[in-house]
């Protein structure tokens, strides 16, 4: 037995439900959000290490060397043409700048740009020592561990154990 | 009482000793710049008159007293016959006027003087100034601002330099960093035509000074650090239309190699070597830019110019000889067709562009004069090459070289020292010369009065390592890292007076800083050059003795010129303004905390910021009236 008001009741319920939706209000400005995003990347060991790889792969070192500059300005000093905050560096990488910095927007993802910014900040500011990568992406004369020959494992004998206890 | 005096004496003595010790410690501080003074060495006697080289008669200067092209004449001698200023009176030389360009980048250009007007082209933004030499104060006649694209600055390998303009037929021709060649009316500064030749979005810039001959404007590309494919182009001087374009890599039809091509050495013969001496497709990013000097022999109508380094710098990524990079072309001016080629660095290992000047000389060989060209190469060797055949007659080191054992004159090929060859991911120490070579772009001078070539050059070595390079259009394509340092002796620059007939240095001045300025020889038997800390010097062309020097506002990497003013007096002019690859630490405010800055040059000139400031200024000198 169906009520003649059933359809109307459902409609009313739906309308009431719709009335529950309120517009979302953003109490944080874009700048605050960008700063939060920057904080998530800066001084983060993983992101700095990823940024260092990208710095080599994207030919950043060709212009900026290892922070001292060349064709491009230095990144390790305290002068920033376009601002030195995380979000400003990420914007420089993604969009480029008028005096020659090319845009890398279709070459790196947005997250990768933030990782690069984290590495660039680590070149200039005093970074947390425990966040810095131990790897140096530049030619050097110490043998990489991966190329080191595996050392033979010597069986531990009773005699050598005795010797070590002496 | 006596005892008290003794105490005072002792404490005074102790104090004096402490002060002395502090003074000694202060003088030993390593970060304080301690300029070494220049040291002259005399090594051999001057050549006797009959054994002197002479400039190629056909290419010798037509108009004495003017300076219409950066190298002075088609033979690239940078010699002015004017002799009012000589060893006897040069000590009285003093500045008569200066002109600020207002630009704090490296000023590598030569001022031009035509009639009673001086023309100066600045580094980016490549403003051309015309100064009226007839009026007191030498006021500005006109200025031309080409407004090159801002972003061109990002693809300029070694500072945003320009090496000068050229004058011909009432017009001034010059290049802009963003890849345009422009012709101006020399009288009014009105633009007559402009042709865009380079695409900066792939890293093609223009920094060289054009050469104008028989109504053709020759322009070569820059950008060898960006994986571009180098070329030399000829434009019609009247319209700016492209007449021919010769690529430095690729199939013979692109390189303009045809039936006239007769290279001397077997390794330069074969079909499409610009493709087959590369890994597949490698020639498309192969470099071989033509950013240096061009010489011209009107008798044979041949032009001579060198090609730059192959791309990328990492040699492991480009197996093969990498033709036609790092070598010297002789081409027909009218058609562009190649006549011969000589590769000074097959499979270049160290960024040894072969773009330095070719000085056209006739030298006595076995009782007759042989037409040759002499060039101080980046490799550190002085090449004497037959102008007609391309045969290397001699190749002797003029700088300290350990990366090449010798040059085999049978095959023309250098014998690379295997222990100095770059290795992937590792550092090879003390490679001499470093990547700027025994000498970079800055042109030498030749005096027919002494038969000597005056070569301003470098004494730099490097620690060098290679890594894999990625090609991303418009970004550097290198795959190498260097740290340069002073070579044996600890000095970084040298001015060598070289006898091209006896093939030996006659005298040599060791300069503390790298020599990045050009040289000028005059009829008064003087040689002018400048240092990177701003000393403009005149030395005796015969003995090398320093006769005069003047402190400029900034280090100079410019090219001195000499001319006769409208008043009949002899003048000497040079642009100051440190910068360029060697001075980028100052003009680009680079950080010396990173030894690899400016492709490793910063490590060799860490003291430069304490010794000079940036700032472009034209200086003109004369004797007192």
HADDOCK unambig.tbl for C-alpha pairs under 7 A between the chains (distance, minus, plus):
assign (segid A and resid 57 and name CA) (segid B and resid 470 and name CA) 6.47 0.50 0.50
assign (segid A and resid 59 and name CA) (segid B and resid 470 and name CA) 6.97 0.50 0.50
assign (segid A and resid 59 and name CA) (segid B and resid 475 and name CA) 6.47 0.50 0.50
assign (segid A and resid 59 and name CA) (segid B and resid 476 and name CA) 6.29 0.50 0.50
assign (segid A and resid 62 and name CA) (segid B and resid 476 and name CA) 5.20 0.50 0.50
assign (segid A and resid 62 and name CA) (segid B and resid 478 and name CA) 6.81 0.50 0.50
assign (segid A and resid 63 and name CA) (segid B and resid 476 and name CA) 6.90 0.50 0.50
assign (segid A and resid 65 and name CA) (segid B and resid 596 and name CA) 5.91 0.50 0.50
assign (segid A and resid 65 and name CA) (segid B and resid 597 and name CA) 5.13 0.50 0.50
assign (segid A and resid 66 and name CA) (segid B and resid 594 and name CA) 6.33 0.50 0.50
assign (segid A and resid 66 and name CA) (segid B and resid 596 and name CA) 6.71 0.50 0.50
assign (segid A and resid 67 and name CA) (segid B and resid 594 and name CA) 6.55 0.50 0.50
assign (segid A and resid 68 and name CA) (segid B and resid 590 and name CA) 5.63 0.50 0.50
assign (segid A and resid 68 and name CA) (segid B and resid 591 and name CA) 4.43 0.50 0.50
assign (segid A and resid 68 and name CA) (segid B and resid 592 and name CA) 6.56 0.50 0.50
assign (segid A and resid 68 and name CA) (segid B and resid 593 and name CA) 6.62 0.50 0.50
assign (segid A and resid 68 and name CA) (segid B and resid 594 and name CA) 4.89 0.50 0.50
assign (segid A and resid 68 and name CA) (segid B and resid 597 and name CA) 4.93 0.50 0.50
assign (segid A and resid 69 and name CA) (segid B and resid 590 and name CA) 5.53 0.50 0.50
assign (segid A and resid 69 and name CA) (segid B and resid 591 and name CA) 6.78 0.50 0.50
assign (segid A and resid 69 and name CA) (segid B and resid 597 and name CA) 5.18 0.50 0.50
assign (segid A and resid 69 and name CA) (segid B and resid 598 and name CA) 6.31 0.50 0.50
assign (segid A and resid 70 and name CA) (segid B and resid 590 and name CA) 6.71 0.50 0.50
assign (segid A and resid 70 and name CA) (segid B and resid 597 and name CA) 5.35 0.50 0.50
assign (segid A and resid 70 and name CA) (segid B and resid 598 and name CA) 3.83 0.50 0.50
assign (segid A and resid 70 and name CA) (segid B and resid 599 and name CA) 6.72 0.50 0.50
assign (segid A and resid 71 and name CA) (segid B and resid 154 and name CA) 6.53 0.50 0.50
assign (segid A and resid 71 and name CA) (segid B and resid 156 and name CA) 6.47 0.50 0.50
assign (segid A and resid 71 and name CA) (segid B and resid 157 and name CA) 5.73 0.50 0.50
assign (segid A and resid 71 and name CA) (segid B and resid 158 and name CA) 6.26 0.50 0.50
assign (segid A and resid 71 and name CA) (segid B and resid 159 and name CA) 6.57 0.50 0.50
assign (segid A and resid 71 and name CA) (segid B and resid 598 and name CA) 6.79 0.50 0.50
assign (segid A and resid 72 and name CA) (segid B and resid 154 and name CA) 6.61 0.50 0.50
assign (segid A and resid 73 and name CA) (segid B and resid 588 and name CA) 6.75 0.50 0.50
assign (segid A and resid 73 and name CA) (segid B and resid 590 and name CA) 6.69 0.50 0.50
assign (segid A and resid 74 and name CA) (segid B and resid 590 and name CA) 5.60 0.50 0.50
assign (segid A and resid 74 and name CA) (segid B and resid 591 and name CA) 6.12 0.50 0.50
assign (segid A and resid 77 and name CA) (segid B and resid 591 and name CA) 6.86 0.50 0.50
assign (segid A and resid 98 and name CA) (segid B and resid 150 and name CA) 6.33 0.50 0.50
assign (segid A and resid 98 and name CA) (segid B and resid 151 and name CA) 5.63 0.50 0.50
assign (segid A and resid 99 and name CA) (segid B and resid 150 and name CA) 5.30 0.50 0.50
assign (segid A and resid 99 and name CA) (segid B and resid 151 and name CA) 4.64 0.50 0.50
assign (segid A and resid 99 and name CA) (segid B and resid 153 and name CA) 6.05 0.50 0.50
assign (segid A and resid 99 and name CA) (segid B and resid 154 and name CA) 6.29 0.50 0.50
assign (segid A and resid 100 and name CA) (segid B and resid 150 and name CA) 6.86 0.50 0.50
assign (segid A and resid 100 and name CA) (segid B and resid 151 and name CA) 3.90 0.50 0.50
assign (segid A and resid 100 and name CA) (segid B and resid 152 and name CA) 6.05 0.50 0.50
assign (segid A and resid 100 and name CA) (segid B and resid 153 and name CA) 5.34 0.50 0.50
assign (segid A and resid 100 and name CA) (segid B and resid 154 and name CA) 3.49 0.50 0.50
assign (segid A and resid 100 and name CA) (segid B and resid 155 and name CA) 6.80 0.50 0.50
assign (segid A and resid 101 and name CA) (segid B and resid 154 and name CA) 5.93 0.50 0.50
assign (segid A and resid 139 and name CA) (segid B and resid 425 and name CA) 4.47 0.50 0.50
assign (segid A and resid 139 and name CA) (segid B and resid 426 and name CA) 4.80 0.50 0.50
assign (segid A and resid 139 and name CA) (segid B and resid 427 and name CA) 5.75 0.50 0.50
assign (segid A and resid 139 and name CA) (segid B and resid 465 and name CA) 5.30 0.50 0.50
assign (segid A and resid 139 and name CA) (segid B and resid 466 and name CA) 6.62 0.50 0.50
assign (segid A and resid 139 and name CA) (segid B and resid 467 and name CA) 6.99 0.50 0.50
assign (segid A and resid 140 and name CA) (segid B and resid 425 and name CA) 6.60 0.50 0.50
assign (segid A and resid 140 and name CA) (segid B and resid 426 and name CA) 4.98 0.50 0.50
assign (segid A and resid 140 and name CA) (segid B and resid 427 and name CA) 5.32 0.50 0.50
assign (segid A and resid 141 and name CA) (segid B and resid 426 and name CA) 5.39 0.50 0.50
assign (segid A and resid 141 and name CA) (segid B and resid 427 and name CA) 5.82 0.50 0.50
